[in-house]
Amino acid sequence: MRKTLPIIASAVALPAAILILGPSITVRTEVLHHESSGEAGVTYEHSGARWSSDLYLVELRTITGTSYELRLGPNAAEHYYPVELSFGAEPPAIRDVTWLPDSVALTFTSGEALRVPASNFRSVR
């Protein structure tokens, strides 16, 4: 009887751990879109200097599923401001990106639109 208790505890603990930790364990990250504000001639001021900003649309595969996010910032491959995306069953696809002095505006092929203020991403380091 005593040997079954650790087996039962393990059988309960493993699924609970997957449910709790699964979304935070990234198995694979794929870049679906990348561009820089510098390519559009737009830079953002931070600490007395001007920086271009990167935008990445990434697909994140975790133990429990797939999610999508935008990553924005001067060096968004390393440090970024994340924006989680969920527009429906289809993966998001960017139709148009407009870099503005105070924000970045995106239009997706689904018709959804998003605007992120530059104050959220220009100082990410």
N, C-alpha and C positions, 0 to 999 in steps of 0.2 A: 504494500500500500504506500509506503514512504517513497518508493522509486517513481511512482506515477505522478506525484505532486510536481517535481521539477519538469517533467515532460509536459504536463498540462500548463504550467506557468510559462514555459517556452512557447507552447502553441498559441497562447493568448498574447504574449509579449511581442512576438515577431510581427503579426499583422498590425498591432497597435503602433509599433515603431514605424512600419511602412506608411501607415496613414498619416502619422504625425510628421515624420521626417522626409517622406517620399517627394513632396513637391519642392523641397529645398536641395535635393540631390540631383544635380544636372548630369545627365549621361552624355549628352551631345549638344553642342551649340553650332548652329549654321547661320552664316550671314546671308540674308536674302537681298539686301540692298545696302549700299554704302555711298555716301557722298559727303563733300565738305563745303562749308559756306564760302571758303576761299575760292573755290571754283566758280562761284557766282559773284565774286568780288565783295562779299560781305564779311566784316570782322566785328568782333565784340570787345568792348573795353573791360579790363579787369586789372586792378592794382596798377593803374597808370600805363598799361601796355595793351596792345590790340592783338587779338588772337582769332584765328579762324576756328570754327567748331565743326566737329564730325557728327554725322547722323548714321546710325546703323539700325536696320530692321533685322532682328534676329529671331530665329526659331529655337526654342529651348525644349529639349526632350528630357523629361525627368522620369523617375521610376513610375510615377502615377499618371503621366500623360504629356501632352504637348501644349506649350503656351508661346505667346509672341510678345515681344517688347521692342520699343524704340530705346536706343541708347544715345544720349546726346552729351556733348562736352568737347572741350578743346583737345583732349586726347581720349576719345570715347572708347578706344580699344582697351584701355587700361582702367580709367576712372570715368564714370558716367552718371548722368541723371537718367534713371529708368522710367519709362512710361509703359505700363502694361496695356496691351491691346486685346480686345475681344469683341469683334463685330459680328460674330455668327459662326457658322460651321466651316466656312472656307477660310484658308489662310489669308491674312491681309497682304495686299499687294499695293505698292505706292504708284499712283498715277502721276502726281506732280508734287514737287517740293518748292516752296517759295521762301527764300531766306530774306527776312526783313530786319531792319535795324534794331527792333525791340522784341522779335520773336521769330519762330519758324512756323510756317503754315503748310500742312500736308493735306492732300486729297488722295483718297484710296480708290481703287477700281470699283469698289462696292458702292461708291457715292458718299461714304462717310468722310467727314472733314475733321481736322484736329489742328489746334494752334497751341504751341507751347511757348510761354514767355521766356525771353532770353535770360531774365534774372534767375530762372531755375537751372540753367545749364552753363552759363558763361564762366562761372567761377569754379566749376567742378575740377578738382585736382587731387 
